[in-house]
Structures are given as C-alpha cells and as structure tokens.
Amino acid sequence: MENPENWNIYKASRTIKRSDNTLYNALRSIYEDSIFVGEIAQLWPELPLLANLRCGLWYSLKFHSTCYFKSTDGHTNNWSFNTSRLNLHVALLAGQKGGCMIVDSTRKGKRFPDSMSKTIPIWTCVLNRAIRNYRTRFGLIGSAGKNESNDSTECRTTINEDSNSWDCSLHLPLWVSNTERALIEERLDGWTKDLEVSGADIASIALSLKKQLRPLWISQKTVIWLNEVPDCDSWDFTPIILVSTSSPSSNFQQRTTSEFSWRYIAGAGDDEESWARGLSPTLFWKHAYDLINSGPDTCNKTVADIVEKDRVYRAQRGGNAPQISIKPSKSSVSSGHFPDQEQLDLESVCMNIDEKSYDKNSISWLAETNLAVSTTQLAKDASGVDCVLSCDLETNSSSFKESGANLNLSIVSSKFDRSSLLRNLPSAVNFAKNNLRKGKKLLVCCNSGEDISICVCLAILMSLFDDKGHFDEGRFFNETRINKLELRRRLVFICQFAVNARPSRGNVKQVFSYLCGGNIAITS
C-alpha cells in the first residue's frame, strides 16, 4: 500500500469516502430514507408505488410495480426519448388508478436524479402529445360519417374539446434553466413522431387516461401541510409523483443513536454491485430488523451469512446460485464484486412487487407468436410449453425429457463479452425455426428474464416472422432490408407483453449486427 505521506488531496479524499461508504452505513441510510417513502405513500394511499430500477427497489418493503427511466436520457446535451424504454405500463397504470408515485434517489448531492428532473418530464410530454394527436385523428375520422346518431355526434364533440384542452406543454422543475428547456422543446416533435411510428399501443393509453400526465416532485425538503393534502381527483391532470429519497444536505452526515454511530449516505442504494456484497433488496427487507440492529461491527458477517443461506436454499431447489466472491478494495474496507453476471441478484426482486397487479413470477407470451419469455427459474415448472431455449450459464429445464426439446446457450452480458450473444444467435434462431415450424410453443429464458432472453426473442421475431407477426420461416426477412426503425418496432411489440423488459444497448447492437449479416435459410 502506498505511503499516506505521499498522497495528494484527491487520493486522501477518495480514501476517506471509501471508509465512510461501509455496508452498514449504506443499509442504515436506506432504512432511514425508506421511512420518508412510507410517509409520502400514506398521503395518497390510493396511488400505486413504483420503483425506478434498480436503485429505487431498495427503498420500500413492497412496491406495486417497477419502471425503468434512465438518468442518462436526461443528462444535459444528451436528452433522449428512448423507444426501447417506453414504460407504457406506467401510463396505463396511472390512467387506471388516477396517478402513481415513482421512487428513486441520487448520490450526487442533488435533490433529484436526472431521471426525475428531465427524463420523466420528457416522457410525460411526449406521451401527452401522441395522445392528443391520436384523439384529434379519431375526432376527424368520426366527423366524416354522414348518418351518425346524436350520441355519436356528442361523443365526437367531447373528444375534440378534450383534445383542444389537453395540456401538451413541457413541465420541468424550476432548477432546470430556460436555455436547457428551450433545447429540449426543440426535440419534442421529433420524439413524438418516433413514438407514433414505433408501433406502440397509443390507443389503449388514450382510452385509459382521462386527464393528461404531469409530473410533481417531492423530496425530503418539500414542505407538505398534512391538513391541506389535495385529493388526486381535485387535480386537472393525472399526477406522476416523483419521490426522491435522498437527503440533499450533504453526501455524508454523522448520525448517532443510543447504540451506534454511523454516517448517512445520500442515494446509498445506487450502484449496488460496489457495496451490497451479494445482498438484494428482497433479502434486505426480509432481514432488515436483524441487519439494522447488528451494528457496524458485525454487519458484514451478518450479510455474508444471509447471502450464503439464500444461495444454498436456491441451489437445493435448482435455482441459479453462483458463489459470490468479495474483492478487497484498495483501502482496508472490502466491497462487493460480481465477476460473472451483471444482474445477479435481480431475479429475486419480484418478491417485493405486489403480486396482484404485477406478477414477474409468470411467463410472458408474445401475442399469438407461440413465443414466450421468462426467467430461467420458471422454465423448470413451466406449463403449456413444448420446448425451452435457455440463454443462461446453466439450465433449469430438466423437466423436458423429449430429445431436442431444449437448447442451452451460455450467453453472458455484453458488459463482459461484447460478442457472446452474436456468436450464439445463429444456433438460437435455427432452434426456434425448427420448433416453431412444427407448431410448438417455445419459451426463451435467461437469469433475469429482462435482457438476453428479450434480445433473443427480438432476433427470432425479426428473422422468422413477417411485419404482421406471422411465422414465415424467414421469407419476409430475406426480402426486406432491415433498418433500426423496424428493429425498434419489434422491440416495442415485445415490451407490450414483457413489461419488465430492459434490454441493454450492447445486446441490442449485437442483434442488429446479426440481422445485417445474412439471410435465413428456408427449407420447404
């Protein structure tokens, strides 16, 4: 280890930061912030609580659902409306329930992450514009008829009035500058067109939403008079309440209880691979009392015991349960490290979700394509499935005894191998073609059910199905020049059924590279 006398200010500050960012400090900070989340949730108990993946999942015992709005889509000069992350289920849920609350946090000393300051406001604005355009077209089509009833005329009049009063302006928080607002507004029409041509089901959202979407921001510095909390129905919009859990006073605050002294970390749930040591949000809340009361000295050992017991439990039941290796950090403090998988602990996150409304423990069938997607764990006991294509390091589909009914491809994330998916896609597509042409139902699975399996399904749909979703063994693919717009349309189609889909950009690029590489062989 380098002599401390030779350290510069930067090295010294980094060392101090690592020493403050201990496992107990992180878990205790999350627990304290979760109390604030619970208090806000009680103000509007009728609104569903959603976690913005992945950080937001740490801050409540139970969520109604999840969403995936990336802060990078809201970074200055990098604003984006990403059609691969439409989160349309959030808009549908908000329409059904009259609004929703989204939980996230940030480590950067700000009150709100960029996902809440800009990404979600852009998303609500683009959806509002697409819905207005849809309603306008619907009204024009309805008024073209000649022999309409009075009720139909009244309905068209109402639709036109609603479209004219539908607020499509961009609502940003006050701390976003006017210059940045103007630059974002210049791009809104283009993003709206991207949404409209993506194949997204705008009609269902337009029918579900009675009032336009609008974001509201709540942090630990927000002043709310409990005797004057407005009712959601009193607002002339559908609220998307953005709850930032982070206390913005400072990144590290010394706090003391009757038993322990610890340091508060703003946004402690972020970047869990660097500190969680294999602990998942589910395991944390299952053992929260023991962990918080274990104290700083024994917290690491308590977590290690919990993680190992859970690993053994899953291994005994055929689950994906690799060993967790802990890589010592440069300082005296150890931190967690996942050597093989990018989303190792996300498979058990579903235990936090309200099963009545959002069941991640189920197979997502992609319309009438005979294709389905799920986690690897579900493949073992899957019913109504004829064959399984596992994209995991190990398969759990041993219940399928028929020869040729299973194919196991050891595909890893693009974070660890930039061509792993690309190398395996020919085998995956060929396996799918041989089974789908026989009318069999194919289940594609991976560890999380959110990334690699989604991209494999995308490659299969593009290669073997026409633009109407009919299996044609690759004829449409061979006769059509593949472009990114069509790729996005098919991905949007998948996300309509697999709402938890979160394909990484690196894996989607590999799918596009495969599709641009050659024709699909057709056998009669």
ZALUM-720744 format. One record per residue (C-alpha): residue in one letter; y negated, x negated, z negated. Coordinates in pm, whole numbers, plus 50000, padded with zeros to 5 digits. Layout:
aYXZ ...
% end
This chain:
m500005000050000 e496544987550087 n494454973749803 p491975000749687 e489284974149668 n489354972250050 w488955009650105 n485875023550276 i484305056650178 y486375075950433 k489715062650306 a488715068649948 s487665104750016 r490895111450207 t492955097849919 i491085119549668 k491565150049892 r495325143949917 s495605140149543 d493815173549493 n495895191549755 t499055193649545 l501715220349580 y500805237349254 n497095237749339 a497895254249674 l500205280849528 r497875288449238 s494925291649477 i496885315649698 y497845336349395 e494235338749275 d492975348449622 s495705374849652 i494155393349358 f490985397549563 v493015410349860 g494695435949634 e491345448149505 i489975453349857 a493165470649970 q492765495849687 l489295505749810 w490825520750126 p494485526850036 e494965548750343 l494325519150577 p497285496450667 l497075459950561 l497875434250831 a498405396750801 n496935374151068 l499735349551134 r500585326250996 c498145318250717 g497425354450622 l501045361350526 w500675341650204 y498035364150051 s499835396349969 l503225407449843 k503515434250109 f501985439650450 h502195469450678 s502375447350989 t501195414351134 c498895402951414 y498055370451588 f494415362651656 k493815325451706 s490685308251582 t490725285651888 d489945316252105 g486695319051912 h485635282651898 t482195275452038 n482275269952416 n485995278452413 w485745316352382 s488675334752529 f490335368552562 n493975358852591 t496215384152765 s499295367852612 r497995377652267 l496735413052326 n497705426651982 l497725461752128 h499855474151839 v496865467751612 a494665491151818 l497385517751826 l497905514951451 a494155516951387 g493985548151603 q496835564551416 k495595555651066 g491835556951124 g491405519251095 c493115488850946 m492495457450738 i493315422150856 v493755393350610 d493125356650689 s491495325950534 t489845293250628 r489735258250489 k486525246650649 g484065257250380 k483035287950581 r483175323850466 f485285334550765 p487555316951015 d486535318251381 s489365342951440 m487345367951238 s483835356751335 k484395357851712 t487985362451834 i488495397251689 p484945409451771 i485525398752132 w488885416652128 t487405449451997 c484575448252251 v486865442052548 l489225469852442 n486315493852395 r485075486352747 a488515490652901 i488975523752720 r485545536052836 n486375526853194 y489705544653168 r488125576053025 t485435575553290 r488025573653566 f490055601153403 g486995623753390 l486135617353754 i489665624853864 g489745656953662 s486425669353807 a487745665554161 g490045695554123 k488845729254250 n490885756154078 e490635744053721 s490715766253415 n487775769353177 d489735749852918 s490235721053161 t486535720953251 e485605719752883 c488085691452829 r486585670953115 t483075676852981 t484155664252638 i485755633452790 n482615624952987 e480425629752680 d482695607752472 s482655580852744 n478865580752757 s478565577452377 w481365552052346 d479855520452195 c480825490452406 s478325465552265 l479405432552113 h479315433351731 l479175398551582 p478365387251227 l474795376351152 w475645339451131 v476595337551500 s473495325751688 n471775345951959 t472475318152208 e476195319752143 r476115357652155 a474455356752500 l477035332352634 i479895354352510 e478325385952654 e478205369552999 r482005367652996 l482835402652869 d483015420053207 g485395393553339 w487645396553034 t487655434353070 k488855431053429 d491545406653315 l492795432653068 e492725460853321 v494785441753579 s497225427653322 g499355458953317 a498525466952956 d499045503052847 i495385511952806 a496175549052843 s498135550352515 i495325532952327 a492705555852481 l494675586252367 s495235571652019 l491645561151944 k489255589651867 k486375565651793 q485575531051926 l486745499851742 r484275479951535 p484785450051304 l483475448250947 w483505416550737 i484405413450367 s484655381050170 q484625371349803 k480805370149822 t480485405549958 v478825429649713 i480515463749703 w479345491749473 l482555508649362 n480835542249316 e479495541149672 v482555530749874 p482315550250203 d485195570850328 c486645558850658 d486245593050814 s482495591650750 w482025562550991 d481315569651358 f483745542051459 t487285530551387 p486915501851137 i488765468951170 i488025454850824 l488305416850825 v489135403350479 s488635366050433 t490335354450115 s488605320750086 s486005314049819 p483285295250011 s481635277949714 s483415245149778 n486725232649908 f487925220749567 q486905236549237 q488235225648900 r489605255348707 t491205257248366 t493425282848196 s494765283647843 e497775263447960 f496925243448273 s494085226748456 w494165229748833 r491935227549140 y491175256949364 i491755250749739 a489975273349986 g492345285650257 a495325269950086 g497795289950296 d496775272050615 d498985245250773 e501965253050551 e504105225450702 s501885199450533 w502315212050178 a504855240650131 r507965218250112 g510125245050279 l508755274050076 s508005305650276 p505655334450185 t508695356150114 l510225331249872 f506855325349708 w506315361949624 k509925366349518 h509455338849260 a505675339949211 y505785345048833 d508075315248777 l506125292749013 i502695300448870 n503915296348514 s505875264548585 g502685243948577 p501665213648786 d504235190048636 t507385209548723 c506215229649024 n507685206149284 k511115207049123 t510995244949085 v510155248949453 a512925224749556 d515465244849356 i514295277949505 v514345264849863 e517795249349824 k519295280849670 d517895301349954 r519235276750211 v522715278250061 y522545316350046 r521685318650417 a524245292150516 q527035311350341 r526135341850547 g525985323850879 g522205321150889 n520105292951028 a519775269950726 p518995233650813 q518285207850546 i514625203050452 s513555166550446 i510475156850249 k508445128550398 p506495107950143 s502775107250215 k500615076050215 s499385084849870 s501515089849561 v501675126949638 s504535139749856 s504105166350119 g506485188450315 h507615179150667 f509645198450918 p511315173751156 d513095197251393 q511555231451413 e508015243851446 q508535277551279 l511375270351040 d510535295050764 l509135323650968 e512495340751012 s512465354550657 v508845365550669 c509945400450770 m510785408050405 n507045410550342 i506495437450605 d506545474750542 e509935483650693 k508955519850755 s506305510551008 y507105475851131 d510715465051142 k511125429551253 n514785432251149 s515555450951469 i516295443451831 s513505449452082 w514805464852405 l512605458452707 a512425493452856 e515335500653096 t516005464653197 n519185460452983 l517365430552828 a516715427452457 v515145400952233 s515625393551863 t516115366251606 t519315345851608 q520355360351273 l520525395451416 a522825385351703 k525855383151474 d525925420151389 a524125433751695 s525425466951822 g525125480552174 v525075445252316 d527595431652567 c526535395152583 v524305371152390 l522125342752515 s521205321352213 c518335296852253 d518775281951908 l520255249351785 e523245269251666 t524545303851749 n525495332751524 s527085353951793 s530685346351693 s531455383451671 f531595384552055 k535095372652143 e535145380052515 s535155348852729 g531835343452899 a530045368552678 n527975341852505 l525885312252606 n524325288852353 l521475266752476 s519985242352227 i516305246252317 v513585231952094 s509885239352086 s507535222952333 k505905206552032 f508945183852004 d510215183052365 r507895192652649 s510715199252894 s513525212952675 l513025248852792 l512515238353155 r515845219653162 n517755249653027 l516155278053224 p518455274653531 s521515279853311 a519835308653125 v518795327053442 n522205321953605 f523975335353295 a521655365453289 k522185372553660 n525995371353632 n525985396253345 l523175419553448 r524685425053793 k527745439153611 g525535463853426 k525935445753094 k523335446252819 l522025411552738 l520495400352410 v518305369052416 c517665353852075 c516065323951906 n515345313751549 s512055332851516 g512525358251796 e508885352151884 d508605322152115 i511515306152302 s513505338352343 i510365355852471 c509815328652730 v513455330052843 c513135367752889 l509945361553084 a511765337753319 i514595363053364 l512225391753439 m510255371053688 s513355357153859 l515685387153875 f513515418553863 d511005433254107 d507465443554014 k508725478353916 g511145464553660 h514295470053869 f517065443953877 d517375429954231 e519125396354172 g516025377054281 r515075393054614 f511515401454509 f511125366954357 n512265349354676 e509905369954892 t506845366854667 r504545338254590 i504435335754213 n500995333454052 k499715332553697 l498415368353716 e501895381953779 l503225359753500 r500665374653260 r501545409953371 r505215404653292 l504355388752958 v502175418552869 f505125440952961 i507375422052717 c504775423452440 q504635461352466 f508165462452325 a508375429752128 v505105433251939 n505775402151730 a505965380152040 r503975347752007 p504955325052299 s503425290652279 r501305278152567 g503595248352620 n506665270352666 v504875294652898 k503805264853112 q507435254253138 v508385289153258 f505695287653527 s506865253053634 y510415265953666 l509335296053871 c507335274154107 g510265250854157 g512515270054393 n514365301354500 i517035321054319 a520405320954490 i521545355954588 t525235363654622 s526465395654778 
% end
